[in-house]
Amino acid sequence: MGAKKRYCRQAIPITTIVSDVFGKMGISRGTEHRIVFDAWDSIVPSKFKNKCRAVSFRNGRFIVEVKSAPLMQELKCFRQSEFVMLLNQEIKFNSNNQALIVNKIEFKSN
């Protein structure tokens, strides 16, 4: 059997491919951050705003710092799936971006 023909002699990392696809769609990592952080600011209740701070978003994982231990337990145990759903709805409504999805929210102590 002969060697398999390749269109590209060098393998291209998947991160490069994904970055290029997002770039063509008008989404860069900075844009992703802004969209997700803005969505978080619009959905988080005002009573939580001074106790929670968005820290990072990467590969569908959104990290939020929480200053209060009881609040962190409430968010982790009872409201995590609710916030994921609300974030994704807000992102789709405000940015018309079907490709950007928050898969998981991690709440961490400050």
C-alpha positions as CSV (number, residue, x, y, z in Angstrom):
1,M,0.0,0.0,0.0
2,G,1.2,3.4,-0.8
3,A,1.5,6.3,1.6
4,K,-1.6,8.3,2.2
5,K,-1.7,11.6,0.3
6,R,-1.9,14.6,2.5
7,Y,-3.0,18.0,1.4
8,C,-0.7,19.7,4.0
9,R,2.7,18.2,4.8
10,Q,2.8,19.6,8.3
11,A,0.0,18.9,10.8
12,I,-1.9,22.0,11.9
13,P,-2.8,22.2,15.6
14,I,-6.5,22.1,16.3
15,T,-6.2,25.3,18.3
16,T,-5.0,27.1,15.2
17,I,-7.9,25.7,13.1
18,V,-10.5,26.7,15.8
19,S,-9.0,30.2,16.1
20,D,-9.1,30.7,12.4
21,V,-12.7,29.6,12.2
22,F,-13.7,31.9,15.0
23,G,-11.8,34.7,13.4
24,K,-13.7,34.2,10.1
25,M,-16.9,34.4,12.1
26,G,-15.8,37.7,13.7
27,I,-15.1,36.2,17.1
28,S,-11.7,36.4,18.8
29,R,-10.8,35.4,22.3
30,G,-11.1,39.1,23.4
31,T,-14.5,39.3,21.8
32,E,-15.6,36.1,23.5
33,H,-14.6,37.5,26.9
34,R,-16.4,40.7,26.3
35,I,-19.6,39.0,25.2
36,V,-19.7,36.6,28.1
37,F,-18.7,39.2,30.7
38,D,-21.3,41.6,29.4
39,A,-23.9,38.8,29.5
40,W,-22.9,38.0,33.1
41,D,-23.3,41.6,34.2
42,S,-26.8,41.7,32.7
43,I,-28.1,38.5,34.3
44,V,-26.5,38.5,37.7
45,P,-29.0,39.9,40.4
46,S,-28.0,43.2,41.8
47,K,-27.7,41.8,45.3
48,F,-24.9,39.5,44.1
49,K,-23.0,42.1,42.0
50,N,-20.7,43.3,44.7
51,K,-20.0,39.8,45.9
52,C,-19.2,38.1,42.5
53,R,-16.7,39.0,39.9
54,A,-16.2,37.4,36.5
55,V,-12.6,36.3,36.1
56,S,-12.1,34.2,33.0
57,F,-13.7,32.5,30.1
58,R,-12.0,29.8,28.0
59,N,-13.1,26.8,26.1
60,G,-16.7,27.1,27.3
61,R,-15.7,27.3,31.0
62,F,-16.6,30.5,32.8
63,I,-14.9,31.3,36.1
64,V,-16.5,33.6,38.7
65,E,-14.9,34.7,42.0
66,V,-17.2,34.8,45.0
67,K,-16.5,36.7,48.2
68,S,-19.0,35.0,50.5
69,A,-18.8,31.3,51.4
70,P,-22.6,31.0,51.9
71,L,-23.3,32.7,48.6
72,M,-20.8,30.4,46.9
73,Q,-22.5,27.3,48.2
74,E,-25.9,28.7,47.0
75,L,-24.5,29.3,43.6
76,K,-22.7,26.0,43.3
77,C,-25.5,23.8,44.6
78,F,-28.7,25.5,43.5
79,R,-28.1,28.1,40.9
80,Q,-25.3,26.9,38.7
81,S,-27.4,25.3,35.9
82,E,-29.8,28.3,36.0
83,F,-27.0,30.8,35.4
84,V,-25.6,28.6,32.5
85,M,-29.0,28.6,30.9
86,L,-29.4,32.4,31.4
87,L,-25.9,33.2,30.1
88,N,-26.4,31.2,26.9
89,Q,-29.8,32.8,26.3
90,E,-28.4,36.3,26.9
91,I,-25.4,35.6,24.6
92,K,-27.6,34.3,21.8
93,F,-30.1,37.2,22.2
94,N,-27.6,40.0,22.3
95,S,-24.8,38.8,20.1
96,N,-26.7,36.6,17.6
97,N,-23.8,34.2,18.1
98,Q,-24.8,30.6,17.8
99,A,-21.2,29.2,18.2
100,L,-20.4,30.8,21.6
101,I,-21.6,28.6,24.4
102,V,-20.9,28.5,28.1
103,N,-20.7,24.9,29.1
104,K,-19.8,25.2,32.7
105,I,-19.5,27.9,35.4
106,E,-17.0,27.5,38.2
107,F,-17.4,29.5,41.3
108,K,-14.2,30.0,43.3
109,S,-13.5,31.7,46.6
110,N,-11.8,35.1,46.5
